[in-house]
Amino acid sequence: MTLLEITDRYEEIRETWRDETPTAQLTIVADLDDLLGELDRLEPVDPDLLDELRGRIEILMDEIEIGLGFEPGEIPDAGTPDTI
């Protein structure tokens, strides 16, 4: 993925996650985590830009987790939607 693709996907998720079911929101958190991994694989670019986007993704992940009633970073395995 390119930085532009990662940014576009983040923006899409940011604008639409509230309309999803709790199960879908769990999947979205996993998708955001994947985006963080993609940032680590990018060719060297502006580290400040990467850090800013990484921070925005992490904040959104926390917001979704809190909305689901979990402590940030304490979300259950996304493969077990019956835990919601």
QUIJONOR-V375592 format. One record per residue. N is the residue number from 0. RES is the residue in three letters. NEAR is the number of other ideal C-beta (glycine too) atoms within 8 Angstrom. Layout:
BEGIN
N:RES:NEAR ; N:RES:NEAR
END
This chain:
BEGIN
0:MET:8 ; 1:THR:6 ; 2:LEU:10 ; 3:LEU:6 ; 4:GLU:8 ; 5:ILE:14 ; 6:THR:9 ; 7:ASP:8 ; 8:ARG:11 ; 9:TYR:14 ; 10:GLU:8 ; 11:GLU:8 ; 12:ILE:12 ; 13:ARG:8 ; 14:GLU:6 ; 15:THR:8 ; 16:TRP:11 ; 17:ARG:5 ; 18:ASP:4 ; 19:GLU:9 ; 20:THR:5 ; 21:PRO:9 ; 22:THR:8 ; 23:ALA:8 ; 24:GLN:13 ; 25:LEU:14 ; 26:THR:9 ; 27:ILE:12 ; 28:VAL:13 ; 29:ALA:9 ; 30:ASP:10 ; 31:LEU:14 ; 32:ASP:9 ; 33:ASP:8 ; 34:LEU:13 ; 35:LEU:11 ; 36:GLY:8 ; 37:GLU:10 ; 38:LEU:12 ; 39:ASP:6 ; 40:ARG:6 ; 41:LEU:12 ; 42:GLU:3 ; 43:PRO:3 ; 44:VAL:8 ; 45:ASP:5 ; 46:PRO:6 ; 47:ASP:6 ; 48:LEU:9 ; 49:LEU:12 ; 50:ASP:8 ; 51:GLU:8 ; 52:LEU:13 ; 53:ARG:10 ; 54:GLY:8 ; 55:ARG:9 ; 56:ILE:13 ; 57:GLU:9 ; 58:ILE:8 ; 59:LEU:13 ; 60:MET:12 ; 61:ASP:10 ; 62:GLU:8 ; 63:ILE:13 ; 64:GLU:14 ; 65:ILE:10 ; 66:GLY:8 ; 67:LEU:11 ; 68:GLY:4 ; 69:PHE:9 ; 70:GLU:6 ; 71:PRO:8 ; 72:GLY:6 ; 73:GLU:6 ; 74:ILE:9 ; 75:PRO:7 ; 76:ASP:5 ; 77:ALA:10 ; 78:GLY:4 ; 79:THR:7 ; 80:PRO:9 ; 81:ASP:4 ; 82:THR:6 ; 83:ILE:7
END
